[in-house]
Amino acid sequence: MKTFLSTKEVARFLGVNEKMVYTLVAEKGLPATKVTGKWLFPRYLVEQWLENETINFFKSDKSERWWMEINYTHNKTRKSTLIPCAYQDYLTASDQIFPERWLKTFRKLN
């Protein structure tokens, strides 16, 4: 297993495009190091970062509505919020891909 990942490998690992990887580095603190003009990502730190960005899903027993919890940092304080989502978002996240609804909300909160 490789110790460092390229931008393309991180994008594949996170299920996003390469442009989003750069956004996650700049806005969300995705761990990376620039060496000779290329971004390198320590695999274990990316995995650790991803664990902190875990998406939790909840289904209401009453309404059968799905909800997604989004963790974010505001003024150096960790916070979370629930947003309505669909079962398809849950399935997407189960395939190790960030749901589009999560990405949009994440951008707004950060």
N, C-alpha and C positions, 0 to 999 in steps of 0.2 A: 504494500500500500504506500502511495506517495505521501511525503510529509507536507509538501506545498502543492497547491492547486493553482492553475491558471485561471484567468477571468472566464474563459469559455467553460472550463470544468466546474467552476463554482456556479455559473449560470445553469448548467445542466443539473448539478447537484440540488440547487434550490428550485428548479423548475421555472426560471424567469429568463428574460433575455439579458444580453450583456450590458445594455444600457441601464437596466434596473440594478445590476450588480454595482455599477458606479454610483447610482443614487443611494443604494443601501450603505455603501462605504461613506459617502458624504453626509447623509442625513441620519443614519441609524447606527453608525459605529460598527459596521461589519469589519472585523479585523483584517487588515491588509498591510503589506509593505511594498514599497516601490523600489525595485532593484534594476539598475541599468535601464530605466524608463518603462519597465513592465511591472504590472501588479502581480504580487504573489500572495497567496492566502494560506496561512498555516491551517492545515486540515482540522486539527484538534480544536483550534480556536473558532473556526467556522461552525463546527459541530456544537461547541459550547454556546456560541452566540445563538444558534438556531434553537437550542433547548430553551433559552430565555425568551425566545420569540414564539414559543409553542402556542398554537391556536386551540382553545378549548371550545367545544360545541355542547350545547344544551338543547334538549327538546322538551317543550312544555307538555305535561301530561293533560292539562285542561284543553289548550287550544291546538296542540300538536304542531305548534310553530317552532321553527328552529332558530337558535340564537348562537352568535359567535362572539367569544370574548377576545378583545384586542388589548394587549399590554403595550404601554407606551411610557415615555418619560416626559414629564412636564416640569420645568424648573428644577431639574435634578431629582425629582420625586417620581417613583414608579407608580403608575396608575393603570387602571383597566376600565374598559367600557364594554357593554354588550350592544351588539347591533343585530337586527333581524337578518336572517339569511335563509337560504334554501337547502334542502337535502342535497342538492347537486354540489353546493359549496363543501359540504361535509365529505362527499365522495371525492371531490377534487383534492382536498387536503389529505385524504386517506392515501391518495396516489403520490404523496410527497410534493405536491404543487401548490403554491400559494393561490387561493381563490382570488379572482379579480376584485370581488367586493372587499376582501381583506386589504389588498394593495391600495385600492382607492381610499378607503377609510384611513389606512396607515399614513398615506401621504397627507391627508387633511389634518390628522392629529399631530404630525411632526412638522 
